[in-house]
Amino acid sequence: MDKPKVAYNRLTVEGEIQTQWICGCFETVDGFFKFCSEHNNAMRKTIEAQIDELDMTLVVDEKKSD
């Protein structure tokens, strides 16, 4: 028996307006994002830049060069 295809929608910041993704990107029900091949590279760069700018990481093992 085939499972019905789930249409992933998300609510906008307005809360009442429901939007639909126009590409292969989607947000999972547990809050993770999956980006389509067209947007994956751009989104990866954007997220990495924000992680650096917001200082969200800590060096835990710095490799030493001789």
PAVO-292588 format. One line per field, with one value per atom (N, C-alpha, C): residue number from 1; residue in one letter; chain; atom name; y, x, z. Coordinates in Angstrom, 3 decimals, m for minus. Layout:
PAVO-292588
n <- (NUM;...)
res <- (A;...)
chain <- (A;...)
atom <- (CA;...)
north <- (Y;...)
east <- (X;...)
up <- (Z;...)
This chain:
PAVO-292588
n <- (1;1;1;2;2;2;3;3;3;4;4;4;5;5;5;6;6;6;7;7;7;8;8;8;9;9;9;10;10;10;11;11;11;12;12;12;13;13;13;14;14;14;15;15;15;16;16;16;17;17;17;18;18;18;19;19;19;20;20;20;21;21;21;22;22;22;23;23;23;24;24;24;25;25;25;26;26;26;27;27;27;28;28;28;29;29;29;30;30;30;31;31;31;32;32;32;33;33;33;34;34;34;35;35;35;36;36;36;37;37;37;38;38;38;39;39;39;40;40;40;41;41;41;42;42;42;43;43;43;44;44;44;45;45;45;46;46;46;47;47;47;48;48;48;49;49;49;50;50;50;51;51;51;52;52;52;53;53;53;54;54;54;55;55;55;56;56;56;57;57;57;58;58;58;59;59;59;60;60;60;61;61;61;62;62;62;63;63;63;64;64;64;65;65;65;66;66;66)
res <- (M;M;M;D;D;D;K;K;K;P;P;P;K;K;K;V;V;V;A;A;A;Y;Y;Y;N;N;N;R;R;R;L;L;L;T;T;T;V;V;V;E;E;E;G;G;G;E;E;E;I;I;I;Q;Q;Q;T;T;T;Q;Q;Q;W;W;W;I;I;I;C;C;C;G;G;G;C;C;C;F;F;F;E;E;E;T;T;T;V;V;V;D;D;D;G;G;G;F;F;F;F;F;F;K;K;K;F;F;F;C;C;C;S;S;S;E;E;E;H;H;H;N;N;N;N;N;N;A;A;A;M;M;M;R;R;R;K;K;K;T;T;T;I;I;I;E;E;E;A;A;A;Q;Q;Q;I;I;I;D;D;D;E;E;E;L;L;L;D;D;D;M;M;M;T;T;T;L;L;L;V;V;V;V;V;V;D;D;D;E;E;E;K;K;K;K;K;K;S;S;S;D;D;D)
chain <- (A;A;A;A;A;A;A;A;A;A;A;A;A;A;A;A;A;A;A;A;A;A;A;A;A;A;A;A;A;A;A;A;A;A;A;A;A;A;A;A;A;A;A;A;A;A;A;A;A;A;A;A;A;A;A;A;A;A;A;A;A;A;A;A;A;A;A;A;A;A;A;A;A;A;A;A;A;A;A;A;A;A;A;A;A;A;A;A;A;A;A;A;A;A;A;A;A;A;A;A;A;A;A;A;A;A;A;A;A;A;A;A;A;A;A;A;A;A;A;A;A;A;A;A;A;A;A;A;A;A;A;A;A;A;A;A;A;A;A;A;A;A;A;A;A;A;A;A;A;A;A;A;A;A;A;A;A;A;A;A;A;A;A;A;A;A;A;A;A;A;A;A;A;A;A;A;A;A;A;A;A;A;A;A;A;A;A;A;A;A;A;A;A;A;A;A;A;A)
atom <- (N;CA;C;N;CA;C;N;CA;C;N;CA;C;N;CA;C;N;CA;C;N;CA;C;N;CA;C;N;CA;C;N;CA;C;N;CA;C;N;CA;C;N;CA;C;N;CA;C;N;CA;C;N;CA;C;N;CA;C;N;CA;C;N;CA;C;N;CA;C;N;CA;C;N;CA;C;N;CA;C;N;CA;C;N;CA;C;N;CA;C;N;CA;C;N;CA;C;N;CA;C;N;CA;C;N;CA;C;N;CA;C;N;CA;C;N;CA;C;N;CA;C;N;CA;C;N;CA;C;N;CA;C;N;CA;C;N;CA;C;N;CA;C;N;CA;C;N;CA;C;N;CA;C;N;CA;C;N;CA;C;N;CA;C;N;CA;C;N;CA;C;N;CA;C;N;CA;C;N;CA;C;N;CA;C;N;CA;C;N;CA;C;N;CA;C;N;CA;C;N;CA;C;N;CA;C;N;CA;C;N;CA;C;N;CA;C;N;CA;C;N;CA;C;N;CA;C;N;CA;C)
north <- (m1.182;0.000;1.246;2.142;3.371;4.388;5.050;6.141;7.381;8.197;9.435;10.394;11.124;12.096;13.256;13.629;14.712;16.025;17.011;18.349;19.141;19.543;20.298;21.772;22.329;23.747;24.335;25.640;26.306;27.557;28.015;29.253;30.408;31.523;32.704;33.373;34.402;35.106;35.757;35.982;36.545;35.538;34.251;33.212;32.652;33.457;32.986;32.655;33.196;32.992;31.737;30.778;29.564;29.696;29.340;29.442;28.053;27.951;26.680;26.900;25.990;26.084;25.949;26.727;26.676;25.903;25.279;24.461;23.167;22.487;21.233;21.386;22.607;22.844;22.570;22.151;22.004;22.007;22.223;22.147;20.916;20.114;18.911;19.266;18.327;18.592;18.799;18.305;18.500;19.693;20.588;21.856;21.870;20.817;20.800;21.220;21.792;22.224;21.324;21.011;20.265;21.162;21.423;22.329;21.561;22.050;21.418;21.648;20.940;21.051;22.461;23.186;24.553;25.504;25.308;26.235;25.711;24.451;23.829;24.554;24.820;25.441;26.862;27.637;29.008;29.033;28.138;28.104;27.632;26.695;26.232;27.389;28.167;29.320;30.356;30.602;31.580;31.155;29.897;29.383;29.413;28.981;29.002;30.426;31.388;32.781;33.292;32.921;33.363;32.704;31.457;30.770;31.503;31.882;32.619;33.998;34.713;36.079;36.107;35.140;35.103;34.440;34.016;33.392;32.240;31.287;30.177;28.918;28.979;27.784;28.065;27.002;27.065;26.041;26.425;25.494;24.513;23.215;22.202;21.377;21.381;20.621;21.330;22.181;22.926;22.102;21.890;21.130;22.047;21.586;22.380;22.000;23.014;22.733;23.014;22.157;22.294;23.200)
east <- (0.837;0.000;0.882;0.642;1.429;0.993;1.988;1.692;1.348;0.417;0.125;1.305;1.565;2.655;2.292;3.226;2.989;3.423;2.544;2.891;3.398;4.660;5.234;4.892;4.225;3.906;4.497;4.627;5.093;4.261;4.181;3.472;4.443;4.005;4.860;4.892;5.700;5.794;4.472;3.599;2.289;1.421;1.741;1.043;m0.188;m1.000;m2.251;m2.135;m1.130;m0.980;m0.156;m0.708;0.042;0.710;1.988;2.744;3.145;3.466;3.910;5.241;6.185;7.490;7.305;8.052;7.916;9.060;9.890;10.989;11.015;12.117;12.216;12.594;12.791;13.129;11.908;12.142;11.034;11.529;10.611;10.878;10.180;10.885;10.279;9.428;8.582;7.702;8.474;9.723;10.521;11.475;11.239;11.956;13.265;13.568;14.785;14.456;15.446;15.247;16.006;15.399;16.031;15.965;17.127;17.174;17.350;16.710;16.819;18.214;18.535;19.876;20.153;19.133;19.317;19.733;19.224;19.470;20.441;20.814;21.614;22.945;23.708;25.021;24.911;23.971;23.788;23.356;22.464;21.993;23.093;23.914;25.033;25.981;26.320;27.211;26.581;25.296;24.581;24.569;24.264;24.203;25.582;26.612;27.968;28.411;28.064;28.422;27.734;26.479;25.748;26.296;26.693;27.290;28.558;29.383;30.614;30.303;29.378;29.071;28.444;27.621;26.965;27.828;29.031;29.976;29.308;28.781;28.012;28.851;30.153;30.987;32.157;32.765;33.906;34.924;36.185;37.232;37.471;37.324;37.522;38.783;39.320;40.532;41.267;42.211;42.965;44.165;44.264;45.393;46.599;47.750;48.967;49.803;50.330;51.221;52.668;53.581;54.991;55.735)
up <- (0.000;0.000;0.000;m0.933;m1.050;m0.010;0.577;1.509;0.700;1.156;0.431;0.528;m0.554;m0.569;0.347;1.220;2.164;1.531;1.545;1.065;2.259;2.228;3.332;3.170;4.128;4.155;5.413;5.442;6.645;6.830;8.054;8.331;8.248;7.708;7.638;9.005;9.129;10.405;10.783;9.797;10.109;10.849;10.699;11.448;10.780;10.180;9.596;8.110;7.446;6.011;5.783;5.068;4.786;3.430;3.359;2.115;1.655;0.380;m0.173;m0.869;m0.656;m1.298;m2.805;m3.601;m5.056;m5.711;m4.917;m5.433;m4.630;m4.615;m3.881;m2.420;m1.943;m0.540;0.334;1.573;2.505;3.931;4.850;6.278;6.806;7.582;8.142;9.354;9.749;10.887;12.177;12.246;13.458;13.345;12.364;12.311;11.544;10.807;10.001;8.577;7.892;6.519;5.567;4.446;3.359;2.137;1.523;0.391;m0.907;m1.953;m3.262;m3.836;m4.909;m5.492;m6.005;m6.412;m6.900;m5.782;m4.570;m3.468;m2.408;m2.464;m1.414;m1.182;m2.231;m2.084;m1.528;m2.059;m1.588;m0.127;0.255;1.639;2.583;2.142;2.964;3.269;2.233;2.416;3.338;3.168;4.000;5.455;5.704;7.082;7.715;6.979;7.524;7.860;7.007;7.273;8.535;8.723;9.910;11.172;11.075;12.230;12.658;11.676;11.984;12.542;11.903;12.335;13.728;14.027;15.334;16.401;16.017;16.941;17.693;16.926;17.489;17.718;17.459;17.619;18.536;19.017;19.907;19.423;19.305;18.888;20.015;19.726;20.757;20.538;19.317;19.046;17.917;18.275;17.273;16.839;15.544;15.001;14.919;15.430;15.404;14.195;13.525;12.387;12.828;12.380;12.758;11.842)
